[in-house]
Amino acid sequence: MKYFIIVNPTSGHGFGEKSIPKIESSLRKSGLDFTLARTERVWHAATLAESAARDGYDVIVCASGDGTVNEAINGIMLAQKAGFHGAAFGVLSIGTGNDFAGGTGIPGNLEDGLKALKENKRKKIDLGFVTGGDYPQGRYFGNGIGVGFDAAVGNEAIKVRWARGITAYLIGVIKTVFLYYQPPHVEILLDDKETINQVSLMISVMNGKRMGGGFKMTPESKPDDGLFDLCIAETASKARIFGLIPHFLRGTQATQPEVKMRRAKKVSIRSLDKPFPAHADGEFICLDGKSLTLEILPRTLEIICA
């Protein structure tokens, strides 16, 4: 088998570049035939992954955080659309959050990830596809979509250069509570059956379980059940938002009156007044969006897991 390794050298505040010698040494000791390439710009991972899939590589591996993982997934899916279905996907978790890995059974650290590549255990998972915002042509995602407060928090968290993972996200929460406090009035349509009409602080549409390196948005979610899991929070006071944070850390927010949990195969989100920010796997798909449509693609991607 041939492996194509995509490394984001800036992942984990530079941990990606520092990890390359260990990755190369481990793969050689395992006797794996591999090619390694570094990303150099935005969307480069998608281009590299698509080219590798078209060139007949058996496994495409992303050594990075969630944003680069998302790009690589999009590249693989673009190759699939063109008829190239042979490539499986692996992840070496060296980013700040590693939420895609945390929700799909992929190891959350480099050492165990390298071991998983050698053992080559596989399963197929669902992916999501979102259209709207800055992506009228659509974009694939593996972990989840965040609309409103969650997206604004992510925007603040990436500005925190001295912290990683959940610490950076918590700082983003504190800043966002005081900077972003004008949630939109939205209409959420689930499978063309149920409509939720409310002022929504946050809407998380998940294939995985968590965001921000540890916030358990949908702890019961399964990445291969053909359904999105949704966490929908109504607007709340600043003090109440801080009071909800421990529940999201524990995954007990479903017990709170502001929070609705739902499952659906198709989700449409439309603002009835002001625009909203949104992200896919931590990558912004809009800052001033008005509508998004999401659909689940059952068991679309084969991954290497623990």
C-alpha positions in Angstrom: 0.0 0.0 0.0 1.1 3.6 -0.7 0.6 6.3 1.9 0.5 10.0 1.2 1.2 12.1 4.4 0.1 15.7 4.5 1.7 17.7 7.3 0.6 21.2 8.3 3.9 22.5 9.7 2.1 25.3 11.7 -0.4 23.0 13.5 -0.2 23.0 17.2 1.8 26.3 17.2 4.6 24.7 15.2 4.4 21.2 16.6 3.6 19.9 13.1 7.1 20.8 11.7 8.8 19.4 14.8 6.9 16.1 14.4 8.1 15.3 10.9 11.3 13.5 11.9 9.3 11.2 14.3 6.6 10.6 11.7 9.2 9.7 9.0 11.2 7.4 11.3 8.1 5.6 12.6 6.7 5.0 9.1 10.1 3.6 7.9 10.4 1.3 10.9 6.9 0.0 10.1 7.9 -0.7 6.5 5.3 1.6 5.0 5.7 3.1 1.5 5.0 6.8 1.9 5.4 10.2 0.4 5.3 13.3 2.7 4.3 16.8 1.8 4.0 20.0 3.8 1.1 22.4 3.3 2.1 25.9 2.2 -1.2 27.9 2.0 -4.9 27.8 2.6 -6.7 24.9 0.8 -3.3 23.3 -0.1 -4.3 20.2 1.9 -7.4 19.8 -0.3 -5.4 20.1 -3.5 -2.8 17.6 -2.2 -5.4 15.1 -1.0 -7.3 15.2 -4.3 -4.2 14.7 -6.4 -3.0 11.8 -4.2 -6.4 10.1 -4.5 -6.3 10.6 -8.3 -2.8 9.2 -8.4 -3.8 6.0 -6.7 -2.5 6.3 -3.2 -4.2 3.8 -0.9 -4.2 5.9 2.3 -4.1 9.7 2.7 -3.0 10.8 6.1 -3.3 14.3 7.6 -0.9 15.2 10.3 -2.5 18.4 11.6 -5.4 20.0 13.4 -9.1 20.0 12.5 -8.9 22.8 9.9 -6.4 21.0 7.7 -8.2 17.7 8.3 -11.4 19.4 6.9 -9.5 20.5 3.8 -8.1 17.0 3.2 -11.6 15.5 3.5 -12.8 17.9 0.9 -10.0 16.9 -1.4 -10.8 13.2 -1.0 -14.4 13.9 -1.7 -13.7 15.9 -4.8 -11.7 12.9 -6.1 -14.6 10.6 -5.2 -16.9 12.8 -7.3 -14.6 12.3 -10.2 -14.7 8.5 -9.8 -11.6 7.9 -7.7 -12.8 5.9 -4.7 -9.8 4.0 -3.6 -8.3 6.2 -0.8 -8.9 5.7 2.9 -8.2 8.5 5.4 -6.0 8.6 8.4 -5.2 11.4 10.9 -2.2 12.0 13.1 -3.5 14.4 15.8 -1.1 17.2 16.3 -3.5 20.2 16.4 -4.9 22.2 19.2 -8.4 20.7 19.4 -8.4 17.4 17.5 -12.1 17.2 17.7 -12.6 15.2 14.5 -10.4 12.4 16.0 -12.2 12.6 19.3 -15.6 11.9 17.7 -14.6 9.2 15.3 -12.4 6.8 17.3 -9.1 8.1 15.8 -6.3 8.4 18.4 -5.9 11.8 19.9 -2.1 11.8 20.0 0.8 11.3 17.6 2.2 8.1 19.1 -1.1 6.2 19.1 -1.9 7.6 15.6 1.3 6.1 14.2 0.5 2.8 15.8 -3.0 2.9 14.3 -1.6 3.4 10.8 0.6 0.3 11.2 -2.4 -1.8 12.5 -4.7 -0.5 9.7 -8.0 -1.0 11.4 -10.8 0.6 9.4 -14.4 1.7 9.5 -16.7 3.9 7.4 -18.2 7.1 8.8 -20.7 9.6 7.7 -19.8 13.1 6.4 -21.8 16.3 6.3 -22.3 18.6 3.3 -23.2 22.2 3.8 -24.3 24.8 1.2 -24.7 28.5 1.8 -22.8 31.3 3.2 -19.5 31.7 1.3 -19.9 28.2 -0.1 -22.9 28.2 -2.5 -21.2 25.2 -4.2 -21.0 23.4 -0.9 -18.3 22.1 1.5 -17.9 18.8 3.2 -17.3 18.4 6.9 -16.4 15.6 9.3 -17.1 16.8 12.8 -19.7 19.6 12.8 -21.1 23.0 11.9 -21.3 25.8 14.5 -23.7 28.7 14.0 -23.8 31.9 16.1 -22.1 32.0 19.4 -20.0 28.9 18.8 -18.6 30.4 15.6 -17.9 33.7 17.3 -16.1 31.9 20.1 -13.9 30.1 17.6 -13.0 33.4 15.9 -11.8 34.7 19.2 -10.0 31.5 20.3 -7.8 31.4 17.2 -6.4 34.9 18.2 -5.1 33.4 21.5 -1.6 32.4 20.5 -0.2 31.3 23.9 -2.8 28.7 24.7 -4.1 25.5 23.0 -7.3 23.5 23.0 -10.0 24.0 25.6 -8.0 26.8 27.4 -8.0 28.9 24.2 -11.7 28.1 23.7 -12.6 29.2 27.2 -10.9 32.5 26.7 -12.8 32.9 23.5 -16.1 32.2 25.4 -15.3 35.0 27.9 -14.4 37.5 25.2 -17.4 36.6 23.1 -19.9 37.0 25.9 -19.0 40.6 26.0 -18.4 41.1 22.2 -21.0 39.0 20.5 -24.3 39.3 22.2 -26.8 39.9 19.4 -28.0 36.4 18.4 -30.3 36.1 15.3 -33.9 35.1 15.2 -33.7 31.9 13.1 -36.0 29.3 11.5 -34.6 25.7 11.8 -36.2 23.1 9.6 -35.5 19.4 10.4 -36.1 16.8 7.8 -39.0 18.9 6.4 -41.0 17.8 9.4 -40.2 20.0 12.5 -39.7 23.7 12.5 -38.0 25.5 15.4 -38.5 29.3 15.4 -36.6 31.2 18.0 -33.8 33.6 18.9 -30.9 31.1 19.0 -27.7 31.8 20.8 -26.0 28.8 19.3 -26.8 26.0 16.8 -24.4 23.0 16.6 -25.1 20.4 13.9 -22.8 17.5 14.7 -21.5 14.3 13.2 -18.9 14.1 16.0 -19.3 14.7 19.7 -17.3 17.8 20.7 -15.9 21.2 19.7 -13.3 23.4 21.1 -11.1 20.5 22.3 -13.5 19.4 25.0 -17.0 21.0 24.9 -19.3 18.0 24.6 -21.9 19.5 22.2 -23.6 16.1 21.4 -22.2 13.4 23.7 -24.5 10.7 22.3 -23.6 11.3 18.7 -22.4 8.5 16.5 -20.4 9.2 13.3 -21.9 6.2 11.4 -25.6 6.3 12.2 -26.7 8.3 9.2 -28.0 11.2 11.4 -26.8 14.6 12.6 -27.1 15.3 16.3 -28.1 18.9 17.1 -27.6 21.1 20.1 -29.7 24.2 19.9 -29.5 26.9 22.6 -31.9 29.8 23.0 -30.7 33.2 23.8 -29.7 33.7 27.4 -28.3 36.4 29.7 -24.5 36.9 30.1 -24.6 35.4 33.6 -26.7 32.5 32.4 -24.2 31.7 29.5 -21.4 31.4 32.1 -23.7 29.1 34.1 -24.2 26.8 31.1 -20.5 26.3 30.4 -20.0 23.6 33.0 -22.9 21.6 31.5 -21.3 21.7 28.0 -18.0 20.6 29.6 -19.8 17.6 31.2 -22.2 17.0 28.3 -25.3 17.5 30.6 -26.7 20.6 28.8 -29.8 18.6 27.6 -31.1 19.0 31.2 -31.2 22.8 30.9 -34.4 24.6 29.7 -32.6 26.7 27.1 -31.2 23.7 25.3 -32.9 21.5 22.7 -31.3 18.3 21.4 -32.5 16.8 18.1 -31.5 14.3 15.4 -32.1 14.8 11.6 -30.7 13.8 8.2 -31.3 17.2 6.7 -31.2 20.6 8.4 -32.0 24.1 7.0 -31.1 27.2 9.0 -32.5 30.6 7.9 -32.1 33.9 9.7 -35.2 36.0 10.0 -33.4 39.2 10.9 -29.6 39.7 11.4 -26.8 37.6 9.7 -24.8 35.0 11.6 -21.3 33.6 11.6 -20.8 29.9 11.0 -17.9 27.4 10.8 -17.4 23.9 9.5 -14.9 21.9 11.6 -13.5 25.2 12.8 -13.1 26.7 9.3 -15.3 29.7 8.7 -17.9 29.3 6.0 -19.4 32.7 6.6 -19.2 35.7 8.9 -22.5 37.3 7.7 -24.6 34.3 6.6 -28.4 34.3 6.1 -29.1 30.6 5.3 -27.4 27.2 5.3 -28.6 23.8 4.2 -27.0 20.6 5.6 -27.3 17.0 4.6 -25.8 13.8 5.9 -23.9 11.5 3.6 -24.0 8.0 5.3 -20.8 6.0 5.5 -19.1 8.0 2.9 -15.5 8.0 4.1 -13.3 5.1 5.2 -11.0 6.0 8.1 -8.2 4.3 9.9 -9.1 4.2 13.6 -7.9 2.8 16.9 
